[in-house]
């Protein structure tokens, strides 16, 4: 059960990372519309749906490739237990940076995906490059999620985590082109306006994930009698959700006050 939870944790990790992306999400619907217009398909909406699926397929290919690499690296070590505390501390560090509103990768130059003659192939290649292209915006959440997956367990658990991470990271790119244009604009505008609040709330979640990993993986090794049963875990995550929402609301109110003062 714990292994399944560790695998499924990839989905919220990926979703949190993509929702921090105020760089490419506003441009993405226009790209899909452009590719659909060049697809030679009278049903542009149907073409948009397939293009979104191909972008997701490219993201999943990249994530699974990274998962295979991490599984091979893990297989070279007889015991990776000593790596887990380092991974969880790294995740906590990335969460603290997000909570402080800092991104050490923000100065990175954005990578560019090549534009090919076939729009469907272009969409797939765009998905392959989407992770690197978003690093200036999503690096703390993205890198923390990828690092966390390295400690997911065996090869199948690692691949499973990165697959669900890719689904979480890519599902908005499938859904967004299917929405009506006014709703697209409202959603993207809301994400852009609340970018800082989403980042800080994501920072709380990353810190909580790192602490949770230390509690469940490290403390039982130190104290064999240590208990952190399911009711305690549920209580922990309820408290974390309340704190994350509170931090997000506080960041939104602070931004509104600054706007009024200016």
Order of alpha helices (4+ residues) and beta strands (2+ residues): alpha-alpha-alpha-alpha-alpha-alpha-alpha-alpha-alpha-alpha-alpha
